[in-house]
């Protein structure tokens, strides 16, 4: 990377909920959002298809993912690192 240029890629943390595809896992990211009127915190979940080149992620693993260029029709994220293993 060139000096003075920052990397503005998004980073998320989530749980692997599917690993049936080859070199792809499904990661569910959960976040808390405050309701604008009632001020109660609401739990929102979103699933991302994430590139896992070595097929080492399993269901239940907690991983960190980062945004990347489009790798397929649905994949725009890749696994950065493992945070916690399921077993």
Residue, then its C-alpha position, 0 to 999 in steps of 0.5 A: x500500500x502506498x504511504x498516506x493511503x488508508x485502508x477503509x475496508x469494513x471489518x465485521x465479527x460473526x459466527x459461522x452458520x454454514x460450511x456446505x459450500x466449497x471455499x465458502x462459509x456463511x457467517x451471521x453477524x449480529x448487531x444492536x440498533x437503538x429504536x429511534x422512537x422507543x429507545x429500546x435496543x433491537x438485535x439485528x442479524x445479517x448473513x454474509x457469504x464469505x470466502x474461505x480458501x482453505x476450507x478450515x472454518x466450521x459451524x460455530x466458529x467465531x471469525x473476523x471478516x473483511x470486505x473485499x472485491x467481488x469474488x462471485x455474485x454473492x461473495x464480497x467478504x473474506x475470512x481475516x482470522x479465527x477468534x474462537x473455535x467451536x470445539 
